[in-house]
Amino acid sequence: SESVETQQIQVTVQLSPTLQDKVKSDDIVFVYAIARESKKPLMAVKKPASELPFKVVLGEHVAITDSVKLSDFQEITVFARISHSGSPVPQSGDLQGHQAVAIVDGLAEVEIEIDQVITLENQ
């Protein structure tokens, strides 16, 4: 019998039509979950922007540290960011969307539209 992950967030990511022309096919999309308590990403997935729109599952198989349990958190914010540089660190000009989601029994489902352009000061 296959082990089924009982704790996971199903994420649907789409791109706002208004930002379509800002995305190149070799851009990278980072999808990651941040708990209010931690400020650090708990789990992350990366995909080519050419696959948008797509669905991904954030769960223990993509956790950044071993000890992450979704059931430890009541609310998580899921971010989807298109990186032109391929760097996991946000850069000016990257595109992103995010959505807070309630975790119930370790499970959640969320839809994110990437609809903002990141502008970082002092870059």
VMD Tcl script that builds the backbone (N, CA, C; Angstrom):
set m [mol new atoms 369]
animate dup $m
set s [atomselect $m all]
$s set {name element resname resid chain x y z} {
  {N N SER 1 A 0.849 -1.194 0.000}
  {CA C SER 1 A 0.000 0.000 0.000}
  {C C SER 1 A 0.887 1.247 0.000}
  {N N GLU 2 A 0.525 2.205 -0.816}
  {CA C GLU 2 A 1.329 3.418 -0.927}
  {C C GLU 2 A 1.061 4.314 0.271}
  {N N SER 3 A 2.088 4.983 0.739}
  {CA C SER 3 A 1.850 5.916 1.834}
  {C C SER 3 A 1.272 7.194 1.240}
  {N N VAL 4 A 0.125 7.576 1.725}
  {CA C VAL 4 A -0.536 8.778 1.224}
  {C C VAL 4 A -0.228 9.898 2.198}
  {N N GLU 5 A 0.155 11.029 1.661}
  {CA C GLU 5 A 0.422 12.160 2.550}
  {C C GLU 5 A -0.889 12.666 3.100}
  {N N THR 6 A -1.003 12.655 4.411}
  {CA C THR 6 A -2.255 13.094 5.002}
  {C C THR 6 A -2.265 14.594 5.210}
  {N N GLN 7 A -1.097 15.221 5.143}
  {CA C GLN 7 A -1.027 16.663 5.371}
  {C C GLN 7 A -0.505 17.331 4.116}
  {N N GLN 8 A -1.370 18.103 3.476}
  {CA C GLN 8 A -0.921 18.744 2.250}
  {C C GLN 8 A -1.802 19.928 1.902}
  {N N ILE 9 A -1.215 20.826 1.124}
  {CA C ILE 9 A -1.958 21.959 0.580}
  {C C ILE 9 A -1.969 21.790 -0.934}
  {N N GLN 10 A -3.159 21.729 -1.496}
  {CA C GLN 10 A -3.269 21.673 -2.950}
  {C C GLN 10 A -3.365 23.104 -3.467}
  {N N VAL 11 A -2.458 23.443 -4.352}
  {CA C VAL 11 A -2.351 24.822 -4.820}
  {C C VAL 11 A -2.574 24.878 -6.323}
  {N N THR 12 A -3.493 25.742 -6.734}
  {CA C THR 12 A -3.673 26.036 -8.159}
  {C C THR 12 A -3.078 27.412 -8.416}
  {N N VAL 13 A -2.170 27.498 -9.381}
  {CA C VAL 13 A -1.496 28.768 -9.669}
  {C C VAL 13 A -1.859 29.203 -11.076}
  {N N GLN 14 A -2.325 30.450 -11.184}
  {CA C GLN 14 A -2.540 31.004 -12.516}
  {C C GLN 14 A -1.960 32.397 -12.593}
  {N N LEU 15 A -1.789 32.846 -13.819}
  {CA C LEU 15 A -1.170 34.146 -14.067}
  {C C LEU 15 A -2.239 35.114 -14.535}
  {N N SER 16 A -2.258 36.303 -13.951}
  {CA C SER 16 A -3.188 37.336 -14.396}
  {C C SER 16 A -2.912 37.664 -15.867}
  {N N PRO 17 A -3.965 37.734 -16.681}
  {CA C PRO 17 A -3.766 38.055 -18.105}
  {C C PRO 17 A -3.026 39.377 -18.311}
  {N N THR 18 A -3.150 40.308 -17.371}
  {CA C THR 18 A -2.492 41.603 -17.532}
  {C C THR 18 A -0.975 41.499 -17.421}
  {N N LEU 19 A -0.473 40.398 -16.839}
  {CA C LEU 19 A 0.985 40.252 -16.679}
  {C C LEU 19 A 1.583 39.248 -17.668}
  {N N GLN 20 A 0.727 38.700 -18.515}
  {CA C GLN 20 A 1.154 37.651 -19.439}
  {C C GLN 20 A 2.407 38.050 -20.232}
  {N N ASP 21 A 2.450 39.302 -20.688}
  {CA C ASP 21 A 3.551 39.707 -21.563}
  {C C ASP 21 A 4.847 39.966 -20.804}
  {N N LYS 22 A 4.805 39.878 -19.465}
  {CA C LYS 22 A 6.030 40.084 -18.677}
  {C C LYS 22 A 6.750 38.762 -18.380}
  {N N VAL 23 A 6.178 37.662 -18.831}
  {CA C VAL 23 A 6.735 36.349 -18.468}
  {C C VAL 23 A 7.411 35.715 -19.670}
  {N N LYS 24 A 8.627 35.229 -19.438}
  {CA C LYS 24 A 9.343 34.491 -20.482}
  {C C LYS 24 A 9.252 33.003 -20.163}
  {N N SER 25 A 9.347 32.194 -21.195}
  {CA C SER 25 A 9.121 30.761 -20.983}
  {C C SER 25 A 10.177 30.131 -20.082}
  {N N ASP 26 A 11.368 30.755 -20.000}
  {CA C ASP 26 A 12.393 30.152 -19.136}
  {C C ASP 26 A 12.403 30.750 -17.727}
  {N N ASP 27 A 11.431 31.605 -17.408}
  {CA C ASP 27 A 11.287 32.066 -16.031}
  {C C ASP 27 A 10.910 30.876 -15.141}
  {N N ILE 28 A 11.187 31.016 -13.856}
  {CA C ILE 28 A 10.905 29.947 -12.890}
  {C C ILE 28 A 9.796 30.418 -11.943}
  {N N VAL 29 A 8.877 29.530 -11.639}
  {CA C VAL 29 A 7.844 29.836 -10.645}
  {C C VAL 29 A 8.191 29.118 -9.349}
  {N N PHE 30 A 8.290 29.883 -8.270}
  {CA C PHE 30 A 8.464 29.298 -6.938}
  {C C PHE 30 A 7.120 29.354 -6.230}
  {N N VAL 31 A 6.691 28.210 -5.712}
  {CA C VAL 31 A 5.464 28.165 -4.915}
  {C C VAL 31 A 5.896 27.738 -3.518}
  {N N TYR 32 A 5.569 28.553 -2.517}
  {CA C TYR 32 A 6.042 28.215 -1.177}
  {C C TYR 32 A 5.038 28.660 -0.127}
  {N N ALA 33 A 5.115 28.010 1.019}
  {CA C ALA 33 A 4.191 28.260 2.122}
  {C C ALA 33 A 4.948 28.843 3.293}
  {N N ILE 34 A 4.396 29.909 3.865}
  {CA C ILE 34 A 5.006 30.550 5.029}
  {C C ILE 34 A 3.969 30.619 6.140}
  {N N ALA 35 A 4.352 30.166 7.317}
  {CA C ALA 35 A 3.452 30.266 8.468}
  {C C ALA 35 A 3.651 31.616 9.119}
  {N N ARG 36 A 2.559 32.172 9.647}
  {CA C ARG 36 A 2.646 33.478 10.312}
  {C C ARG 36 A 3.691 33.438 11.413}
  {N N GLU 37 A 3.782 32.306 12.089}
  {CA C GLU 37 A 4.676 32.196 13.246}
  {C C GLU 37 A 6.141 32.150 12.844}
  {N N SER 38 A 6.444 31.719 11.638}
  {CA C SER 38 A 7.839 31.404 11.326}
  {C C SER 38 A 8.542 32.378 10.392}
  {N N LYS 39 A 7.798 32.994 9.476}
  {CA C LYS 39 A 8.375 33.920 8.496}
  {C C LYS 39 A 9.312 33.255 7.474}
  {N N LYS 40 A 9.700 32.021 7.727}
  {CA C LYS 40 A 10.556 31.312 6.773}
  {C C LYS 40 A 9.686 30.335 5.982}
  {N N PRO 41 A 10.040 30.097 4.723}
  {CA C PRO 41 A 9.257 29.099 3.971}
  {C C PRO 41 A 9.333 27.725 4.644}
  {N N LEU 42 A 8.194 27.065 4.727}
  {CA C LEU 42 A 8.127 25.725 5.318}
  {C C LEU 42 A 8.333 24.663 4.251}
  {N N MET 43 A 7.798 24.940 3.072}
  {CA C MET 43 A 7.873 23.976 1.982}
  {C C MET 43 A 7.847 24.751 0.682}
  {N N ALA 44 A 8.452 24.197 -0.343}
  {CA C ALA 44 A 8.571 24.934 -1.597}
  {C C ALA 44 A 8.660 23.983 -2.778}
  {N N VAL 45 A 8.150 24.467 -3.901}
  {CA C VAL 45 A 8.202 23.727 -5.156}
  {C C VAL 45 A 8.625 24.724 -6.228}
  {N N LYS 46 A 9.401 24.274 -7.209}
  {CA C LYS 46 A 9.647 25.180 -8.335}
  {C C LYS 46 A 9.289 24.510 -9.643}
  {N N LYS 47 A 8.748 25.324 -10.544}
  {CA C LYS 47 A 8.268 24.821 -11.837}
  {C C LYS 47 A 8.626 25.849 -12.902}
  {N N PRO 48 A 8.740 25.406 -14.160}
  {CA C PRO 48 A 8.949 26.385 -15.225}
  {C C PRO 48 A 7.682 27.205 -15.473}
  {N N ALA 49 A 7.853 28.501 -15.736}
  {CA C ALA 49 A 6.698 29.367 -15.993}
  {C C ALA 49 A 5.922 28.920 -17.228}
  {N N SER 50 A 6.591 28.207 -18.125}
  {CA C SER 50 A 5.912 27.740 -19.344}
  {C C SER 50 A 4.776 26.773 -19.027}
  {N N GLU 51 A 4.762 26.212 -17.800}
  {CA C GLU 51 A 3.694 25.264 -17.442}
  {C C GLU 51 A 2.459 25.935 -16.859}
  {N N LEU 52 A 2.509 27.258 -16.625}
  {CA C LEU 52 A 1.338 27.948 -16.082}
  {C C LEU 52 A 0.144 27.842 -17.032}
  {N N PRO 53 A -1.081 27.744 -16.516}
  {CA C PRO 53 A -1.437 27.531 -15.109}
  {C C PRO 53 A -1.186 26.080 -14.714}
  {N N PHE 54 A -0.919 25.828 -13.424}
  {CA C PHE 54 A -0.670 24.458 -12.986}
  {C C PHE 54 A -1.164 24.258 -11.559}
  {N N LYS 55 A -1.208 22.977 -11.181}
  {CA C LYS 55 A -1.522 22.609 -9.795}
  {C C LYS 55 A -0.289 21.957 -9.194}
  {N N VAL 56 A 0.001 22.277 -7.940}
  {CA C VAL 56 A 1.064 21.589 -7.226}
  {C C VAL 56 A 0.560 21.220 -5.840}
  {N N VAL 57 A 1.251 20.290 -5.222}
  {CA C VAL 57 A 0.921 19.910 -3.853}
  {C C VAL 57 A 2.105 20.275 -2.963}
  {N N LEU 58 A 1.833 21.064 -1.940}
  {CA C LEU 58 A 2.850 21.360 -0.931}
  {C C LEU 58 A 2.595 20.419 0.238}
  {N N GLY 59 A 3.609 19.635 0.581}
  {CA C GLY 59 A 3.457 18.681 1.674}
  {C C GLY 59 A 4.819 18.333 2.224}
  {N N GLU 60 A 4.868 17.304 3.040}
  {CA C GLU 60 A 6.131 16.970 3.695}
  {C C GLU 60 A 7.219 16.564 2.713}
  {N N HIS 61 A 6.825 16.070 1.535}
  {CA C HIS 61 A 7.830 15.656 0.544}
  {C C HIS 61 A 8.621 16.842 -0.001}
  {N N VAL 62 A 8.099 18.058 0.160}
  {CA C VAL 62 A 8.836 19.243 -0.308}
  {C C VAL 62 A 9.144 20.192 0.852}
  {N N ALA 63 A 9.081 19.657 2.065}
  {CA C ALA 63 A 9.382 20.487 3.237}
  {C C ALA 63 A 10.854 20.862 3.244}
  {N N ILE 64 A 11.129 22.077 3.681}
  {CA C ILE 64 A 12.509 22.562 3.702}
  {C C ILE 64 A 13.248 22.029 4.922}
  {N N THR 65 A 12.537 21.832 6.021}
  {CA C THR 65 A 13.139 21.144 7.172}
  {C C THR 65 A 12.298 19.920 7.497}
  {N N ASP 66 A 12.925 18.928 8.054}
  {CA C ASP 66 A 12.250 17.644 8.268}
  {C C ASP 66 A 11.085 17.714 9.239}
  {N N SER 67 A 11.152 18.667 10.154}
  {CA C SER 67 A 10.202 18.621 11.264}
  {C C SER 67 A 8.873 19.318 10.962}
  {N N VAL 68 A 8.666 19.728 9.719}
  {CA C VAL 68 A 7.455 20.493 9.401}
  {C C VAL 68 A 6.214 19.607 9.387}
  {N N LYS 69 A 5.228 19.993 10.159}
  {CA C LYS 69 A 3.916 19.330 10.117}
  {C C LYS 69 A 2.877 20.419 9.894}
  {N N LEU 70 A 2.100 20.276 8.834}
  {CA C LEU 70 A 1.088 21.294 8.560}
  {C C LEU 70 A 0.088 21.408 9.692}
  {N N SER 71 A -0.155 20.290 10.373}
  {CA C SER 71 A -1.154 20.307 11.444}
  {C C SER 71 A -0.715 21.157 12.634}
  {N N ASP 72 A 0.581 21.565 12.658}
  {CA C ASP 72 A 1.037 22.447 13.729}
  {C C ASP 72 A 0.572 23.891 13.527}
  {N N PHE 73 A 0.023 24.180 12.360}
  {CA C PHE 73 A -0.327 25.568 12.036}
  {C C PHE 73 A -1.820 25.688 11.756}
  {N N GLN 74 A -2.371 26.838 12.142}
  {CA C GLN 74 A -3.783 27.085 11.834}
  {C C GLN 74 A -3.939 27.794 10.491}
  {N N GLU 75 A -2.947 28.622 10.189}
  {CA C GLU 75 A -3.053 29.397 8.956}
  {C C GLU 75 A -1.691 29.517 8.318}
  {N N ILE 76 A -1.681 29.406 7.009}
  {CA C ILE 76 A -0.443 29.499 6.246}
  {C C ILE 76 A -0.718 30.412 5.060}
  {N N THR 77 A 0.274 31.198 4.692}
  {CA C THR 77 A 0.136 31.982 3.467}
  {C C THR 77 A 0.963 31.310 2.384}
  {N N VAL 78 A 0.306 31.064 1.253}
  {CA C VAL 78 A 0.994 30.435 0.126}
  {C C VAL 78 A 1.313 31.525 -0.893}
  {N N PHE 79 A 2.564 31.560 -1.314}
  {CA C PHE 79 A 3.031 32.525 -2.298}
  {C C PHE 79 A 3.350 31.804 -3.597}
  {N N ALA 80 A 3.109 32.464 -4.701}
  {CA C ALA 80 A 3.603 31.995 -5.994}
  {C C ALA 80 A 4.336 33.177 -6.607}
  {N N ARG 81 A 5.612 32.963 -6.948}
  {CA C ARG 81 A 6.419 34.066 -7.468}
  {C C ARG 81 A 7.141 33.626 -8.724}
  {N N ILE 82 A 7.020 34.438 -9.757}
  {CA C ILE 82 A 7.745 34.177 -11.001}
  {C C ILE 82 A 9.069 34.934 -10.936}
  {N N SER 83 A 10.149 34.185 -11.014}
  {CA C SER 83 A 11.485 34.760 -10.932}
  {C C SER 83 A 12.102 34.819 -12.323}
  {N N HIS 84 A 12.540 36.022 -12.725}
  {CA C HIS 84 A 13.220 36.157 -14.022}
  {C C HIS 84 A 14.666 35.674 -13.911}
  {N N SER 85 A 15.228 35.751 -12.701}
  {CA C SER 85 A 16.642 35.409 -12.521}
  {C C SER 85 A 16.833 33.942 -12.154}
  {N N GLY 86 A 15.753 33.283 -11.732}
  {CA C GLY 86 A 15.871 31.906 -11.264}
  {C C GLY 86 A 16.282 31.816 -9.807}
  {N N SER 87 A 16.425 32.983 -9.147}
  {CA C SER 87 A 16.845 32.989 -7.745}
  {C C SER 87 A 15.643 32.860 -6.824}
  {N N PRO 88 A 15.779 32.053 -5.749}
  {CA C PRO 88 A 14.688 31.965 -4.782}
  {C C PRO 88 A 14.493 33.250 -3.980}
  {N N VAL 89 A 15.475 34.164 -4.044}
  {CA C VAL 89 A 15.354 35.438 -3.317}
  {C C VAL 89 A 14.581 36.431 -4.190}
  {N N PRO 90 A 13.529 37.047 -3.657}
  {CA C PRO 90 A 12.742 37.987 -4.472}
  {C C PRO 90 A 13.581 39.138 -5.023}
  {N N GLN 91 A 13.360 39.454 -6.280}
  {CA C GLN 91 A 14.058 40.560 -6.950}
  {C C GLN 91 A 13.008 41.536 -7.478}
  {N N SER 92 A 13.409 42.799 -7.617}
  {CA C SER 92 A 12.529 43.764 -8.262}
  {C C SER 92 A 12.164 43.264 -9.657}
  {N N GLY 93 A 10.892 43.413 -10.013}
  {CA C GLY 93 A 10.439 42.978 -11.330}
  {C C GLY 93 A 9.876 41.572 -11.333}
  {N N ASP 94 A 10.134 40.799 -10.267}
  {CA C ASP 94 A 9.492 39.491 -10.164}
  {C C ASP 94 A 7.983 39.697 -10.023}
  {N N LEU 95 A 7.234 38.693 -10.374}
  {CA C LEU 95 A 5.771 38.765 -10.309}
  {C C LEU 95 A 5.303 37.820 -9.218}
  {N N GLN 96 A 4.305 38.227 -8.438}
  {CA C GLN 96 A 3.857 37.307 -7.403}
  {C C GLN 96 A 2.387 37.477 -7.079}
  {N N GLY 97 A 1.864 36.454 -6.432}
  {CA C GLY 97 A 0.539 36.494 -5.847}
  {C C GLY 97 A 0.612 35.699 -4.570}
  {N N HIS 98 A -0.330 35.934 -3.649}
  {CA C HIS 98 A -0.337 35.122 -2.434}
  {C C HIS 98 A -1.745 35.054 -1.883}
  {N N GLN 99 A -1.959 34.052 -1.052}
  {CA C GLN 99 A -3.270 33.826 -0.480}
  {C C GLN 99 A -3.096 33.127 0.857}
  {N N ALA 100 A -3.760 33.643 1.884}
  {CA C ALA 100 A -3.745 32.968 3.190}
  {C C ALA 100 A -4.779 31.845 3.146}
  {N N VAL 101 A -4.464 30.771 3.838}
  {CA C VAL 101 A -5.364 29.622 3.811}
  {C C VAL 101 A -5.405 28.990 5.197}
  {N N ALA 102 A -6.596 28.594 5.599}
  {CA C ALA 102 A -6.755 27.924 6.893}
  {C C ALA 102 A -6.427 26.450 6.729}
  {N N ILE 103 A -5.697 25.916 7.686}
  {CA C ILE 103 A -5.326 24.498 7.675}
  {C C ILE 103 A -6.312 23.759 8.570}
  {N N VAL 104 A -7.003 22.782 8.004}
  {CA C VAL 104 A -7.961 22.000 8.789}
  {C C VAL 104 A -7.526 20.538 8.741}
  {N N ASP 105 A -7.180 19.999 9.897}
  {CA C ASP 105 A -6.684 18.612 9.968}
  {C C ASP 105 A -5.502 18.385 9.031}
  {N N GLY 106 A -4.655 19.406 8.908}
  {CA C GLY 106 A -3.469 19.248 8.062}
  {C C GLY 106 A -3.720 19.402 6.576}
  {N N LEU 107 A -4.960 19.753 6.197}
  {CA C LEU 107 A -5.289 19.848 4.776}
  {C C LEU 107 A -5.764 21.241 4.408}
  {N N ALA 108 A -5.475 21.636 3.176}
  {CA C ALA 108 A -5.981 22.908 2.679}
  {C C ALA 108 A -5.936 22.891 1.155}
  {N N GLU 109 A -6.708 23.791 0.582}
  {CA C GLU 109 A -6.720 23.944 -0.873}
  {C C GLU 109 A -6.765 25.438 -1.147}
  {N N VAL 110 A -6.004 25.903 -2.121}
  {CA C VAL 110 A -5.942 27.344 -2.341}
  {C C VAL 110 A -5.689 27.626 -3.821}
  {N N GLU 111 A -6.260 28.729 -4.285}
  {CA C GLU 111 A -5.999 29.197 -5.652}
  {C C GLU 111 A -5.262 30.518 -5.566}
  {N N ILE 112 A -4.215 30.648 -6.345}
  {CA C ILE 112 A -3.426 31.880 -6.336}
  {C C ILE 112 A -3.366 32.441 -7.741}
  {N N GLU 113 A -3.639 33.732 -7.840}
  {CA C GLU 113 A -3.413 34.410 -9.113}
  {C C GLU 113 A -2.194 35.309 -8.951}
  {N N ILE 114 A -1.234 35.115 -9.832}
  {CA C ILE 114 A -0.043 35.969 -9.824}
  {C C ILE 114 A -0.434 37.276 -10.507}
  {N N ASP 115 A -0.516 38.342 -9.696}
  {CA C ASP 115 A -1.080 39.588 -10.242}
  {C C ASP 115 A -0.354 40.839 -9.764}
  {N N GLN 116 A 0.805 40.674 -9.113}
  {CA C GLN 116 A 1.537 41.834 -8.601}
  {C C GLN 116 A 2.966 41.807 -9.134}
  {N N VAL 117 A 3.497 43.007 -9.372}
  {CA C VAL 117 A 4.911 43.135 -9.719}
  {C C VAL 117 A 5.646 43.580 -8.456}
  {N N ILE 118 A 6.704 42.865 -8.109}
  {CA C ILE 118 A 7.465 43.205 -6.901}
  {C C ILE 118 A 8.373 44.401 -7.201}
  {N N THR 119 A 8.295 45.402 -6.332}
  {CA C THR 119 A 9.272 46.493 -6.416}
  {C C THR 119 A 9.952 46.574 -5.062}
  {N N LEU 120 A 11.232 46.324 -5.054}
  {CA C LEU 120 A 11.994 46.372 -3.811}
  {C C LEU 120 A 12.786 47.675 -3.787}
  {N N GLU 121 A 12.749 48.320 -2.655}
  {CA C GLU 121 A 13.547 49.539 -2.512}
  {C C GLU 121 A 15.033 49.175 -2.421}
  {N N ASN 122 A 15.866 50.155 -2.654}
  {CA C ASN 122 A 17.327 50.012 -2.467}
  {C C ASN 122 A 17.928 48.881 -3.283}
  {N N GLN 123 A 17.482 48.717 -4.495}
  {CA C GLN 123 A 18.122 47.669 -5.298}
  {C C GLN 123 A 18.916 48.293 -6.406}
}
mol reanalyze $m
mol bondsrecalc $m
mol representation Tube
mol addrep $m
